[in-house]
Amino acid sequence: MAKKLPKQLALLDEDLCTGCEACVAVCPVDCIDVVPGDNHSRVMQLCSIDLTRCIGCTLCPQVCPWDCITMVPTDQMLREDRFADELVKK
């Protein structure tokens, strides 16, 4: 049985993320990980959100000091191939 998707999901703008880990500390389901910032020459690390584990709790955008996380309606994300493939496979 597939997981029921939440009404909204957290979307992180990697270009704005500084890797401060504020969102990591508040995530109740540990769906945010710190990853190397290989594709971002000025950033040593950044955060990444696993959309398949996100429950749409809205805590991460509330604590992000850089406003790089926004809550997006799940149905809107499902219309975009890059997110739909990830969300539907589980």
N, CA, C and O atoms as a printed pandas DataFrame, in Angstrom:
     atom_number atom_name residue_name chain_id  residue_number  x_coord  y_coord  z_coord
0              1         N          MET        A               1    0.841   -1.187    0.000
1              2        CA          MET        A               1    0.000    0.000    0.000
2              3         C          MET        A               1    0.881    1.244    0.000
3              4         O          MET        A               1    1.810    1.348    0.801
4              5         N          ALA        A               2    0.601    2.162   -0.872
5              6        CA          ALA        A               2    1.388    3.386   -0.989
6              7         C          ALA        A               2    1.064    4.355    0.149
7              8         O          ALA        A               2   -0.061    4.410    0.647
8              9         N          LYS        A               3    2.063    5.096    0.531
9             10        CA          LYS        A               3    1.888    6.112    1.570
10            11         C          LYS        A               3    0.956    7.210    1.072
11            12         O          LYS        A               3    1.055    7.642   -0.077
12            13         N          LYS        A               4    0.066    7.654    1.924
13            14        CA          LYS        A               4   -0.805    8.773    1.565
14            15         C          LYS        A               4    0.038   10.047    1.615
15            16         O          LYS        A               4    0.723   10.310    2.604
16            17         N          LEU        A               5   -0.018   10.814    0.569
17            18        CA          LEU        A               5    0.778   12.030    0.495
18            19         C          LEU        A               5    0.119   13.150    1.285
19            20         O          LEU        A               5   -1.107   13.261    1.303
20            21         N          PRO        A               6    0.933   13.990    1.945
21            22        CA          PRO        A               6    0.375   15.138    2.667
22            23         C          PRO        A               6   -0.162   16.182    1.696
23            24         O          PRO        A               6    0.133   16.124    0.502
24            25         N          LYS        A               7   -0.935   17.122    2.187
25            26        CA          LYS        A               7   -1.514   18.175    1.347
26            27         C          LYS        A               7   -0.463   19.103    0.772
27            28         O          LYS        A               7   -0.652   19.682   -0.297
28            29         N          GLN        A               8    0.649   19.243    1.485
29            30        CA          GLN        A               8    1.738   20.101    1.019
30            31         C          GLN        A               8    3.069   19.470    1.387
31            32         O          GLN        A               8    3.158   18.655    2.304
32            33         N          LEU        A               9    4.103   19.864    0.652
33            34        CA          LEU        A               9    5.444   19.349    0.884
34            35         C          LEU        A               9    6.430   20.505    0.960
35            36         O          LEU        A               9    6.205   21.574    0.391
36            37         N          ALA        A              10    7.518   20.273    1.670
37            38        CA          ALA        A              10    8.552   21.289    1.815
38            39         C          ALA        A              10    9.474   21.259    0.597
39            40         O          ALA        A              10    9.997   20.208    0.224
40            41         N          LEU        A              11    9.662   22.407   -0.005
41            42        CA          LEU        A              11   10.544   22.528   -1.165
42            43         C          LEU        A              11   11.681   23.472   -0.809
43            44         O          LEU        A              11   11.456   24.618   -0.420
44            45         N          LEU        A              12   12.900   22.979   -0.946
45            46        CA          LEU        A              12   14.086   23.744   -0.572
46            47         C          LEU        A              12   14.773   24.307   -1.811
47            48         O          LEU        A              12   15.000   23.582   -2.779
48            49         N          ASP        A              13   15.100   25.584   -1.784
49            50        CA          ASP        A              13   15.844   26.224   -2.873
50            51         C          ASP        A              13   17.329   26.076   -2.550
51            52         O          ASP        A              13   17.864   26.802   -1.712
52            53         N          GLU        A              14   17.984   25.139   -3.214
53            54        CA          GLU        A              14   19.387   24.848   -2.928
54            55         C          GLU        A              14   20.306   26.034   -3.209
55            56         O          GLU        A              14   21.390   26.128   -2.634
56            57         N          ASP        A              15   19.886   26.922   -4.074
57            58        CA          ASP        A              15   20.710   28.092   -4.374
58            59         C          ASP        A              15   20.755   29.073   -3.208
59            60         O          ASP        A              15   21.678   29.882   -3.118
60            61         N          LEU        A              16   19.777   29.011   -2.319
61            62        CA          LEU        A              16   19.742   29.907   -1.164
62            63         C          LEU        A              16   20.217   29.239    0.121
63            64         O          LEU        A              16   20.574   29.929    1.076
64            65         N          CYS        A              17   20.229   27.921    0.161
65            66        CA          CYS        A              17   20.574   27.181    1.383
66            67         C          CYS        A              17   22.046   27.380    1.751
67            68         O          CYS        A              17   22.932   27.310    0.899
68            69         N          THR        A              18   22.282   27.630    3.041
69            70        CA          THR        A              18   23.650   27.793    3.540
70            71         C          THR        A              18   24.135   26.581    4.317
71            72         O          THR        A              18   25.286   26.539    4.751
72            73         N          GLY        A              19   23.259   25.589    4.496
73            74        CA          GLY        A              19   23.639   24.401    5.248
74            75         C          GLY        A              19   23.705   24.635    6.743
75            76         O          GLY        A              19   24.449   23.950    7.444
76            77         N          CYS        A              20   22.936   25.593    7.243
77            78        CA          CYS        A              20   22.998   25.946    8.671
78            79         C          CYS        A              20   22.409   24.867    9.578
79            80         O          CYS        A              20   22.675   24.860   10.780
80            81         N          GLU        A              21   21.619   23.963    9.021
81            82        CA          GLU        A              21   21.026   22.824    9.721
82            83         C          GLU        A              21   19.900   23.168   10.693
83            84         O          GLU        A              21   19.512   22.319   11.496
84            85         N          ALA        A              22   19.365   24.388   10.644
85            86        CA          ALA        A              22   18.241   24.743   11.514
86            87         C          ALA        A              22   17.044   23.846   11.214
87            88         O          ALA        A              22   16.347   23.413   12.133
88            89         N          CYS        A              23   16.804   23.567    9.951
89            90        CA          CYS        A              23   15.667   22.727    9.556
90            91         C          CYS        A              23   15.874   21.278    9.982
91            92         O          CYS        A              23   14.918   20.595   10.350
92            93         N          VAL        A              24   17.101   20.814    9.933
93            94        CA          VAL        A              24   17.417   19.438   10.316
94            95         C          VAL        A              24   17.035   19.200   11.777
95            96         O          VAL        A              24   16.502   18.147   12.128
96            97         N          ALA        A              25   17.312   20.181   12.611
97            98        CA          ALA        A              25   17.065   20.051   14.046
98            99         C          ALA        A              25   15.578   19.949   14.393
99           100         O          ALA        A              25   15.228   19.326   15.395
100          101         N          VAL        A              26   14.700   20.545   13.588
101          102        CA          VAL        A              26   13.269   20.550   13.938
102          103         C          VAL        A              26   12.442   19.500   13.198
103          104         O          VAL        A              26   11.284   19.285   13.558
104          105         N          CYS        A              27   12.977   18.856   12.207
105          106        CA          CYS        A              27   12.200   17.904   11.413
106          107         C          CYS        A              27   11.808   16.690   12.268
107          108         O          CYS        A              27   12.679   15.972   12.758
108          109         N          PRO        A              28   10.500   16.458   12.446
109          110        CA          PRO        A              28   10.061   15.351   13.297
110          111         C          PRO        A              28   10.209   13.967   12.657
111          112         O          PRO        A              28   10.110   12.958   13.355
112          113         N          VAL        A              29   10.445   13.906   11.349
113          114        CA          VAL        A              29   10.560   12.614   10.674
114          115         C          VAL        A              29   11.938   12.403   10.043
115          116         O          VAL        A              29   12.128   11.461    9.273
116          117         N          ASP        A              30   12.875   13.253   10.357
117          118        CA          ASP        A              30   14.251   13.142    9.852
118          119         C          ASP        A              30   14.316   12.986    8.340
119          120         O          ASP        A              30   15.032   12.126    7.825
120          121         N          CYS        A              31   13.563   13.824    7.633
121          122        CA          CYS        A              31   13.589   13.738    6.168
122          123         C          CYS        A              31   14.546   14.762    5.555
123          124         O          CYS        A              31   14.646   14.864    4.333
124          125         N          ILE        A              32   15.251   15.522    6.402
125          126        CA          ILE        A              32   16.194   16.521    5.901
126          127         C          ILE        A              32   17.606   16.086    6.261
127          128         O          ILE        A              32   17.914   15.831    7.425
128          129         N          ASP        A              33   18.449   16.007    5.257
129          130        CA          ASP        A              33   19.832   15.591    5.457
130          131         C          ASP        A              33   20.779   16.682    4.990
131          132         O          ASP        A              33   20.433   17.511    4.149
132          133         N          VAL        A              34   21.970   16.664    5.547
133          134        CA          VAL        A              34   23.021   17.577    5.106
134          135         C          VAL        A              34   23.855   16.840    4.075
135          136         O          VAL        A              34   24.307   15.718    4.309
136          137         N          VAL        A              35   24.055   17.482    2.933
137          138        CA          VAL        A              35   24.821   16.875    1.849
138          139         C          VAL        A              35   25.944   17.823    1.426
139          140         O          VAL        A              35   25.850   19.031    1.644
140          141         N          PRO        A              36   26.999   17.285    0.827
141          142        CA          PRO        A              36   28.076   18.153    0.342
142          143         C          PRO        A              36   27.566   19.104   -0.720
143          144         O          PRO        A              36   26.707   18.737   -1.520
144          145         N          GLY        A              37   28.079   20.308   -0.737
145          146        CA          GLY        A              37   27.663   21.308   -1.713
146          147         C          GLY        A              37   28.529   21.305   -2.947
147          148         O          GLY        A              37   28.980   22.360   -3.392
148          149         N          ASP        A              38   28.767   20.142   -3.504
149          150        CA          ASP        A              38   29.657   20.004   -4.654
150          151         C          ASP        A              38   29.279   20.895   -5.827
151          152         O          ASP        A              38   30.155   21.419   -6.514
152          153         N          ASN        A              39   27.989   21.071   -6.063
153          154        CA          ASN        A              39   27.542   21.855   -7.214
154          155         C          ASN        A              39   27.457   23.347   -6.911
155          156         O          ASN        A              39   27.079   24.144   -7.770
156          157         N          HIS        A              40   27.805   23.709   -5.710
157          158        CA          HIS        A              40   27.720   25.107   -5.294
158          159         C          HIS        A              40   29.081   25.519   -4.759
159          160         O          HIS        A              40   29.427   25.185   -3.626
160          161         N          SER        A              41   29.843   26.227   -5.544
161          162        CA          SER        A              41   31.241   26.507   -5.219
162          163         C          SER        A              41   31.437   27.286   -3.924
163          164         O          SER        A              41   32.491   27.175   -3.298
164          165         N          ARG        A              42   30.448   28.070   -3.510
165          166        CA          ARG        A              42   30.622   28.879   -2.303
166          167         C          ARG        A              42   30.087   28.202   -1.044
167          168         O          ARG        A              42   30.249   28.725    0.059
168          169         N          VAL        A              43   29.460   27.057   -1.201
169          170        CA          VAL        A              43   28.834   26.383   -0.075
170          171         C          VAL        A              43   29.548   25.062    0.197
171          172         O          VAL        A              43   29.759   24.261   -0.713
172          173         N          MET        A              44   29.917   24.847    1.456
173          174        CA          MET        A              44   30.582   23.600    1.806
174          175         C          MET        A              44   29.576   22.474    1.998
175          176         O          MET        A              44   29.890   21.309    1.755
176          177         N          GLN        A              45   28.371   22.819    2.434
177          178        CA          GLN        A              45   27.318   21.826    2.607
178          179         C          GLN        A              45   25.975   22.510    2.430
179          180         O          GLN        A              45   25.872   23.733    2.532
180          181         N          LEU        A              46   24.964   21.730    2.170
181          182        CA          LEU        A              46   23.614   22.257    2.102
182          183         C          LEU        A              46   22.658   21.165    2.537
183          184         O          LEU        A              46   23.056   20.012    2.701
184          185         N          CYS        A              47   21.419   21.520    2.719
185          186        CA          CYS        A              47   20.417   20.567    3.171
186          187         C          CYS        A              47   19.627   20.055    1.979
187          188         O          CYS        A              47   19.509   20.721    0.951
188          189         N          SER        A              48   19.094   18.863    2.143
189          190        CA          SER        A              48   18.298   18.234    1.096
190          191         C          SER        A              48   17.092   17.582    1.753
191          192         O          SER        A              48   17.229   16.910    2.775
192          193         N          ILE        A              49   15.916   17.772    1.176
193          194        CA          ILE        A              49   14.687   17.228    1.735
194          195         C          ILE        A              49   14.240   16.010    0.936
195          196         O          ILE        A              49   14.087   16.081   -0.283
196          197         N          ASP        A              50   14.033   14.901    1.624
197          198        CA          ASP        A              50   13.515   13.687    1.000
198          199         C          ASP        A              50   11.996   13.817    0.960
199          200         O          ASP        A              50   11.327   13.622    1.974
200          201         N          LEU        A              51   11.462   14.140   -0.187
201          202        CA          LEU        A              51   10.025   14.386   -0.329
202          203         C          LEU        A              51    9.174   13.159   -0.015
203          204         O          LEU        A              51    8.015   13.294    0.377
204          205         N          THR        A              52    9.735   11.975   -0.182
205          206        CA          THR        A              52    8.962   10.766    0.094
206          207         C          THR        A              52    8.748   10.565    1.592
207          208         O          THR        A              52    7.848    9.829    1.996
208          209         N          ARG        A              53    9.561   11.208    2.410
209          210        CA          ARG        A              53    9.415   11.092    3.870
210          211         C          ARG        A              53    8.791   12.330    4.493
211          212         O          ARG        A              53    8.396   12.287    5.658
212          213         N          CYS        A              54    8.689   13.427    3.763
213          214        CA          CYS        A              54    8.130   14.681    4.280
214          215         C          CYS        A              54    6.653   14.491    4.626
215          216         O          CYS        A              54    5.903   13.887    3.858
216          217         N          ILE        A              55    6.237   15.013    5.793
217          218        CA          ILE        A              55    4.838   14.903    6.207
218          219         C          ILE        A              55    4.109   16.242    6.111
219          220         O          ILE        A              55    2.942   16.337    6.490
220          221         N          GLY        A              56    4.776   17.264    5.614
221          222        CA          GLY        A              56    4.134   18.563    5.415
222          223         C          GLY        A              56    3.835   19.310    6.699
223          224         O          GLY        A              56    2.848   20.043    6.764
224          225         N          CYS        A              57    4.657   19.146    7.715
225          226        CA          CYS        A              57    4.381   19.717    9.042
226          227         C          CYS        A              57    4.575   21.235    9.125
227          228         O          CYS        A              57    4.051   21.855   10.050
228          229         N          THR        A              58    5.284   21.835    8.223
229          230        CA          THR        A              58    5.578   23.280    8.124
230          231         C          THR        A              58    6.601   23.797    9.135
231          232         O          THR        A              58    6.793   25.010    9.229
232          233         N          LEU        A              59    7.255   22.931    9.883
233          234        CA          LEU        A              59    8.250   23.406   10.857
234          235         C          LEU        A              59    9.512   23.953   10.191
235          236         O          LEU        A              59   10.043   24.976   10.623
236          237         N          CYS        A              60    9.990   23.290    9.155
237          238        CA          CYS        A              60   11.256   23.711    8.543
238          239         C          CYS        A              60   11.209   25.122    7.953
239          240         O          CYS        A              60   12.151   25.883    8.171
240          241         N          PRO        A              61   10.164   25.512    7.217
241          242        CA          PRO        A              61   10.174   26.889    6.714
242          243         C          PRO        A              61   10.054   27.931    7.826
243          244         O          PRO        A              61   10.489   29.072    7.665
244          245         N          GLN        A              62    9.467   27.536    8.942
245          246        CA          GLN        A              62    9.332   28.474   10.059
246          247         C          GLN        A              62   10.673   28.797   10.711
247          248         O          GLN        A              62   10.865   29.905   11.213
248          249         N          VAL        A              63   11.598   27.845   10.709
249          250        CA          VAL        A              63   12.882   28.068   11.380
250          251         C          VAL        A              63   14.016   28.447   10.435
251          252         O          VAL        A              63   15.084   28.854   10.891
252          253         N          CYS        A              64   13.804   28.321    9.140
253          254        CA          CYS        A              64   14.881   28.632    8.185
254          255         C          CYS        A              64   15.196   30.127    8.209
255          256         O          CYS        A              64   14.346   30.942    7.852
256          257         N          PRO        A              65   16.413   30.493    8.629
257          258        CA          PRO        A              65   16.759   31.914    8.705
258          259         C          PRO        A              65   16.963   32.565    7.342
259          260         O          PRO        A              65   17.035   33.791    7.250
260          261         N          TRP        A              66   17.055   31.770    6.292
261          262        CA          TRP        A              66   17.325   32.295    4.953
262          263         C          TRP        A              66   16.093   32.226    4.052
263          264         O          TRP        A              66   16.171   32.577    2.875
264          265         N          ASP        A              67   14.966   31.783    4.586
265          266        CA          ASP        A              67   13.724   31.672    3.812
266          267         C          ASP        A              67   13.902   30.886    2.515
267          268         O          ASP        A              67   13.384   31.274    1.468
268          269         N          CYS        A              68   14.632   29.789    2.594
269          270        CA          CYS        A              68   14.849   29.008    1.374
270          271         C          CYS        A              68   13.958   27.774    1.298
271          272         O          CYS        A              68   14.078   26.980    0.366
272          273         N          ILE        A              69   13.058   27.606    2.278
273          274        CA          ILE        A              69   12.120   26.486    2.248
274          275         C          ILE        A              69   10.704   27.040    2.174
275          276         O          ILE        A              69   10.310   27.898    2.964
276          277         N          THR        A              70    9.955   26.533    1.214
277          278        CA          THR        A              70    8.553   26.937    1.082
278          279         C          THR        A              70    7.684   25.679    1.042
279          280         O          THR        A              70    8.118   24.613    0.606
280          281         N          MET        A              71    6.465   25.836    1.502
281          282        CA          MET        A              71    5.514   24.737    1.442
282          283         C          MET        A              71    4.734   24.872    0.129
283          284         O          MET        A              71    4.184   25.930   -0.178
284          285         N          VAL        A              72    4.702   23.791   -0.625
285          286        CA          VAL        A              72    4.062   23.785   -1.943
286          287         C          VAL        A              72    2.970   22.712   -1.936
287          288         O          VAL        A              72    3.200   21.606   -1.448
288          289         N          PRO        A              73    1.797   23.022   -2.466
289          290        CA          PRO        A              73    0.741   22.012   -2.535
290          291         C          PRO        A              73    1.225   20.762   -3.284
291          292         O          PRO        A              73    1.838   20.860   -4.347
292          293         N          THR        A              74    0.942   19.610   -2.720
293          294        CA          THR        A              74    1.397   18.351   -3.302
294          295         C          THR        A              74    0.880   18.158   -4.720
295          296         O          THR        A              74    1.618   17.688   -5.585
296          297         N          ASP        A              75   -0.367   18.510   -4.970
297          298        CA          ASP        A              75   -0.896   18.331   -6.328
298          299         C          ASP        A              75   -0.136   19.174   -7.345
299          300         O          ASP        A              75   -0.006   18.773   -8.501
300          301         N          GLN        A              76    0.365   20.326   -6.936
301          302        CA          GLN        A              76    1.182   21.164   -7.820
302          303         C          GLN        A              76    2.519   20.482   -8.108
303          304         O          GLN        A              76    3.005   20.513   -9.239
304          305         N          MET        A              77    3.107   19.870   -7.090
305          306        CA          MET        A              77    4.391   19.187   -7.284
306          307         C          MET        A              77    4.225   17.944   -8.155
307          308         O          MET        A              77    5.126   17.600   -8.920
308          309         N          LEU        A              78    3.094   17.277   -8.046
309          310        CA          LEU        A              78    2.855   16.086   -8.855
310          311         C          LEU        A              78    2.723   16.407  -10.343
311          312         O          LEU        A              78    2.900   15.524  -11.183
312          313         N          ARG        A              79    2.421   17.634  -10.671
313          314        CA          ARG        A              79    2.324   18.047  -12.081
314          315         C          ARG        A              79    3.708   18.267  -12.712
315          316         O          ARG        A              79    3.821   18.392  -13.931
316          317         N          GLU        A              80    4.749   18.315  -11.888
317          318        CA          GLU        A              80    6.109   18.487  -12.399
318          319         C          GLU        A              80    6.816   17.139  -12.404
319          320         O          GLU        A              80    6.917   16.483  -11.367
320          321         N          ASP        A              81    7.301   16.727  -13.563
321          322        CA          ASP        A              81    7.919   15.409  -13.718
322          323         C          ASP        A              81    9.036   15.143  -12.720
323          324         O          ASP        A              81    9.144   14.035  -12.196
324          325         N          ARG        A              82    9.865   16.143  -12.451
325          326        CA          ARG        A              82   11.018   15.917  -11.569
326          327         C          ARG        A              82   10.594   15.539  -10.146
327          328         O          ARG        A              82   11.337   14.849   -9.448
328          329         N          PHE        A              83    9.427   15.974   -9.712
329          330        CA          PHE        A              83    8.921   15.613   -8.394
330          331         C          PHE        A              83    7.976   14.427   -8.453
331          332         O          PHE        A              83    7.984   13.579   -7.561
332          333         N          ALA        A              84    7.173   14.361   -9.483
333          334        CA          ALA        A              84    6.161   13.304   -9.610
334          335         C          ALA        A              84    6.808   11.923   -9.622
335          336         O          ALA        A              84    6.324   11.011   -8.952
336          337         N          ASP        A              85    7.882   11.759  -10.365
337          338        CA          ASP        A              85    8.555   10.462  -10.443
338          339         C          ASP        A              85    9.005   10.004   -9.060
339          340         O          ASP        A              85    8.855    8.833   -8.713
340          341         N          GLU        A              86    9.547   10.911   -8.285
341          342        CA          GLU        A              86   10.031   10.574   -6.942
342          343         C          GLU        A              86    8.876   10.257   -5.990
343          344         O          GLU        A              86    8.963    9.319   -5.197
344          345         N          LEU        A              87    7.819   11.021   -6.067
345          346        CA          LEU        A              87    6.703   10.864   -5.133
346          347         C          LEU        A              87    5.829    9.649   -5.417
347          348         O          LEU        A              87    5.297    9.043   -4.488
348          349         N          VAL        A              88    5.677    9.292   -6.664
349          350        CA          VAL        A              88    4.781    8.209   -7.046
350          351         C          VAL        A              88    5.441    6.840   -6.894
351          352         O          VAL        A              88    4.744    5.841   -6.718
352          353         N          LYS        A              89    6.747    6.778   -6.959
353          354        CA          LYS        A              89    7.433    5.474   -6.930
354          355         C          LYS        A              89    7.321    4.757   -5.596
355          356         O          LYS        A              89    7.530    3.545   -5.540
356          357         N          LYS        A              90    6.999    5.463   -4.523
357          358        CA          LYS        A              90    6.916    4.825   -3.206
358          359         C          LYS        A              90    5.519    4.704   -2.732
359          360         O          LYS        A              90    5.280    4.188   -1.640
